[in-house]
Amino acid sequence: MADEDECCGVNENLIRSPGYRRALLIVVILNVVYGVIELFGGFLANSQALKADALDFLGDGSITFLGLLAIGWSLVWRARSALIQGVFLGLLGFWVIVSTILKAMTDTPVEAGLMGLFAVVALVINVIAVLPLLPYRDGDANMRAVWLFSRNDAIGNVAVIVAAGLVALSSTRWPDLIVA
């Protein structure tokens, strides 16, 4: 009987390699540390988009930590871990939508300069986080999930940067709320 970990062409040596563990640990640290910093920046700039991105950083750090823990698990449990990661992101998205709708009912201005600054740093952090993951982006579901989170976050950071520019040009908070 074949080992369940070999059934889907998953390279167990790649999954258990010290390089992969190190890459995940780097991503966890970058996401958690900058998530806290950006959350502070979101409150400082009164930016819902920054707060949403900060929560995404913290969520990605937690999810990546789960991926790090899942390395030694069987294929079935790693698949379940990937499902948990997806559900977590869905719940996070729901919270962001609700809080953004509530924030739209206020008229507090957004500090576009600070918003843009924190968003540029977030983009740099996400690009740095993607680099150690590149060799592993075609691995199992957890590997692909961590890679996709970091890549998509970098794309989202560009949207926050553009929104900061639009907030500065329009003197309204709507670009911030739309991107959030």
Long-range contacts (C-beta under 8 A, 24 or more apart in sequence): 4-74, 4-75, 4-76, 5-74, 5-75, 7-75, 8-75, 8-140, 10-75, 10-139, 10-140, 11-139, 14-136, 14-139, 15-71, 15-139, 15-140, 15-143, 16-71, 16-72, 19-135, 20-71, 20-136, 20-139, 20-143, 21-68, 21-71, 22-132, 23-132, 23-133, 23-135, 23-136, 24-64, 24-65, 24-67, 24-68, 24-71, 24-146, 25-68, 26-129, 26-132, 27-60, 27-61, 27-64, 27-129, 27-132, 27-133, 27-146, 27-150, 28-61, 28-64, 28-65, 28-68, 29-61, 30-61, 30-125, 30-128, 30-129, 31-57, 31-58, 31-60, 31-61, 31-64, 31-125, 31-129, 32-57, 32-58, 32-61, 32-62, 34-121, 34-122, 34-125, 35-60, 35-61, 37-118, 37-121, 38-118, 38-121, 38-122, 41-114, 41-115, 41-117, 41-118, 42-118, 44-111, 44-114, 45-110, 45-111, 45-112, 45-114, 45-115, 45-118, 46-108, 46-109, 46-110, 46-111, 47-110, 47-111, 47-114, 47-115, 47-118, 47-164, 47-176, 47-180, 48-99, 48-100, 48-103, 48-173, 48-176, 48-177, 48-180, 49-115, 49-119, 49-159, 49-160, 49-163, 49-176, 49-177, 49-179, 49-180, 50-115, 50-118, 50-119, 50-122, 50-160, 51-99, 51-180, 52-96, 52-99, 52-100, 52-180, 53-119, 53-122, 53-153, 53-156, 53-157, 53-160, 55-92, 55-95, 55-96, 56-92, 56-153, 56-156, 57-122, 57-125, 57-153, 59-88, 59-89, 59-92, 60-146, 60-149, 60-150, 60-153, 62-88, 63-88, 63-89, 63-145, 63-146, 63-149, 64-146, 64-149, 67-142, 67-143, 67-145, 67-146, 70-142, 71-142, 75-140, 78-140, 78-141, 78-142, 79-141, 81-141, 81-142, 82-141, 82-142, 82-145, 85-142, 85-145, 86-145, 89-149, 96-180, 99-180, 100-177, 100-180, 103-177, 103-180, 104-177, 107-173, 108-173, 109-171, 109-173, 110-167, 110-173, 110-176, 112-164, 112-165, 112-167, 112-168, 113-164, 113-168, 115-160, 115-163, 115-164, 115-167, 115-176, 116-161, 116-164, 116-165, 116-168, 119-157, 119-160, 119-161, 119-163, 119-164, 120-157, 120-161, 122-153, 122-157, 122-160, 123-154, 123-157, 123-158, 123-161, 126-150, 126-153, 126-154, 126-157, 127-154, 129-153, 130-154
